[in-house]
């Protein structure tokens, strides 16, 4: 009786055999740095936009505390999703563009809501 082929483990590919199991993909370094650095600056800009354009304006009672606590979840969310980019270059390009747009919006909010 022949053994069932569906219960066998697949043979490892030649490329997988040549790489160590704990190798880190090279673009993960650039994605990590892009998400950490540009993610932080983007989180600061988004928090600033909320501070100026949110309810009560920048002078609302206890709004500084809320903005301070809002910064970390935004930043960590960006860092978490930075690994979904196809390459480190895409990560830096898109997050850099998002930073430019966010700081432009922050500049406009500061000018409009003074």
N, C-alpha and C positions, 0 to 999 in steps of 0.2 A: 504494500500500500504506500503510495507516494505521500511524502509529508506535505502539509498544507503550506503553500507559499505565502499566504496572508499573515502567518504567525512569525515569519522570519524577519529579523531586523535588516533594513537595507544596508548595503555595503557602503562604507564611507567613500566620498568622492576623493579623487587625487588631490584636489586643491585643499580640501579640509584636512587631509592627512599631513600636508606640508606646513600648515599654520598651527602655532600653539593654540590651545583652547582658550587661554586667557589673553589673547591679543586684543588690543583696543584699536578700533578703526581710527585711522589718522585724522579723519575729518571731525571726530568727536571732540578733539581738543579745540578746534576753531569754533565748533557749535557751542561748546561749554563756555568758552571765553566770550563769544558773541552774546549768548543768552545771559551771562552774568553781568557783563559790563553794559551792553546796550539795553538789556532788560531792566537794570536798575535805573538808568537814565529815563527810560520810557515810563517806568512806574512813577518816578518823581514828577514827570510832566503830566501824566494822567491824574495824579493826586492833586497837582496844582490846578489843573483845569476844573476838577470838582470843587476845589476850594474857592475859586473865583466865580464859577458859573453855577455852582450848586445853590441849594436853598439858603437864604440868609446872606449870601455873599461871603467875602473873606472874613468879615467881622462877626460872624455868627458865634453864639456862645458854645464853647466846647468843640468847635469845629476843628481846631488845630489838633486836638487829641485824636479825633476820628481820622483825620488825614494821616496822622502818624501811624496809626494802626492799620490803615487801609494799604499802606505802602508795601508791607511784607507779603500779603497774599497776592497782590498784583505781580510783584517781582517774581515770586516763586511759581506762579502760573506761567509767566513768560519763560522762565528757565525750564520748566517742565515741558513746554511745547516746542522749545527750540530744537529738540532732537527729531522733530517731524519734518524738518527741512531736508531737501535732497542732498545738500552739501553745506559745508561751512560758509562758502562764498554766498550761497542763497540766504543763509541765516544773517550774515552781516549786511547784505544788501537790503533785505526786507525790514530787518529791525532798524537799520540806519534810516531808511525811508520813513518808517513809522515814527522814529524819533524826530526827524525833520518836520513831519506833519503835526506831531503832538506839540512840539515847541512853537510852531507857527500858530497853532490854535491857542496855546497858552498866552502868547503875545497878544493875540486878538482879544482874548477874554480879559486880560489885564487892562487893555486899552478901553474896552467897552464898559466894564463893570467897576471902574474906579469911583 
